[in-house]
Amino acid sequence: MKVIKIVKSEKTYHSVIYNDLVTEVIDEISFKDLYELNFYLQTLQKKLEFEDFLLIIHDKINNSVDLKRSTEDIFLE
């Protein structure tokens, strides 16, 4: 299972993808809008060939954290 952490701030979405043991960063990148982030996550899922993932969404604007575990396509709203 891959772990994907998304930090949402007022101007950016910052994405960090960790390996199965959460000991190594596989990829790290920032995006200006949600559309770019969604496209990146969907292509990354196919490129790295992983099916099971834990998505951690840290929303700094609303001061909240959301966890999602899934085997389906990644898509943020």
C-alpha positions in Angstrom: 0.0 0.0 0.0 1.3 3.4 -1.0 0.8 6.4 1.3 -0.1 9.7 -0.3 -0.1 12.9 1.7 -1.8 16.0 0.3 -1.4 19.3 2.1 -3.9 21.9 1.0 -3.2 25.5 1.7 -4.7 28.7 0.3 -2.6 28.8 -2.9 -1.2 25.3 -3.4 -1.7 21.6 -3.1 1.5 19.8 -2.0 1.7 16.1 -2.7 4.2 13.6 -1.1 4.1 9.9 -2.0 5.8 7.4 0.3 6.7 3.8 -0.2 4.9 0.9 1.5 6.8 1.3 4.8 6.6 5.1 4.9 10.4 5.3 5.1 11.2 6.7 1.7 9.7 9.5 -0.4 8.9 8.3 -3.9 7.8 11.7 -5.3 7.1 15.2 -4.1 5.5 18.0 -6.0 3.3 21.1 -5.6 0.3 22.2 -7.8 -1.6 25.4 -8.2 -5.0 23.9 -8.6 -7.0 20.8 -7.9 -7.3 19.8 -11.6 -3.6 19.5 -12.0 -3.2 17.5 -8.8 -6.0 15.0 -9.8 -4.5 14.5 -13.2 -1.1 13.9 -11.7 -2.4 11.4 -9.1 -4.3 9.4 -11.7 -1.3 9.1 -14.0 1.0 8.3 -11.1 -1.2 5.5 -10.0 -0.9 3.8 -13.4 2.8 4.6 -13.7 3.8 3.1 -10.4 1.3 0.3 -10.7 -0.2 0.4 -7.3 -3.8 -0.5 -6.5 -4.1 -0.1 -2.8 -3.4 3.3 -1.2 -3.9 5.4 1.9 -4.7 9.1 1.1 -4.0 11.6 3.9 -5.5 15.1 3.2 -4.3 17.8 5.5 -6.5 20.9 4.9 -4.6 23.9 6.5 -7.5 26.3 5.6 -10.1 24.4 7.6 -7.5 22.9 10.0 -8.7 19.3 9.3 -7.2 15.9 8.3 -9.1 13.3 6.3 -8.0 9.7 5.7 -9.2 7.6 2.8 -8.2 4.0 2.0 -9.1 2.8 -1.4 -8.4 0.5 -4.3 -10.2 2.7 -6.8 -8.9 5.7 -8.8 -7.7 8.7 -6.9 -9.9 11.8 -7.3 -10.1 14.7 -5.0 -13.0 17.1 -4.7 
